[in-house]
Amino acid sequence: MNSVYRKPQDRTEPARRIVIAGATGTVGRLTAVRLASAGTDDLALLTRDPTRAAAEGLPGQLIGVEFASPSALRRALRGADALLLITNDPLRPEHDINLLDAAAAVGTPHVVKLSAQAVTDPDADDLITRWQRENEQRLKASGLPWTLLRPRSFMTHALAWKDSIARHGVVRSVYGDSLNACVDPADIADAAVQALTGTGHQQRTYALTGPRAISARDKTAILADVLRRPLVFEEISLAQARQEWRARLPECLVEALVLSAERQNSGAKAAVASGVQEATGQAPRPFRAWAAEQASAFVPVCG
């Protein structure tokens, strides 16, 4: 860290000016909408593309800023009471460095960081997990008050199947019976809102999972029931999965996904945690509830 954090006086009121870095991603978008609905009067969303964010109807003040620009980030964070820090590129670790340096420089009283549950697994040593661990260590070393949100896999990852379901009624995945205690991103957003606006969340870590671990084969059966149509599950080999990932990702990230899939197949992602209940006071949503809300995404578009 290049900047020295200036510790504020203890706050007894909820945060007033809230900044979200990574506002157009799944969790950032859901959190912004919830904060606006709750009456947050000063909400700033940092995004590389404010035009896109405006077209999507995101609330609050849209600030176009590159995470690679420390000076722009300091200007954007000035006066913030809380920052939701979401980054998504393990090949750009400077994004977290710059955001935390800016937060320390302007004296942001609280940083809520979206991390990953994998950081707690000593056998997880892939590129993505190492990046998240380093991000957490950097935040804890900054002197900034922090809250860590550590979700398991997002239920929304099932949307990757929407075209094959809509067109062919097929779900294809590697290690079809391996279990993951996946979580609804809406629960992550609810936890973020509580951490950003409530009290008692500083220096706390929340492990966020769904109510039970399920497999890709389980998800297929649930989707078939929700959509009221037969669906076929086809297990693909790890070699096939690797080829599909290579079509859109660099090799280093492909290898990270391979290691992650193998850990899931070993049972490393099946444990259910109580973080959603602890952070929000509500039980986590099951995959069936998420699927029912998203059912239209899996229906063929006519025309």
Summary of the structure (lengths in Angstrom):
residues: 303
radius of gyration: 19.6
end to end distance: 54.3
largest distance: 59.5
contacts: 982
relative contact order: 0.14
helix: 46%
strand: 16%
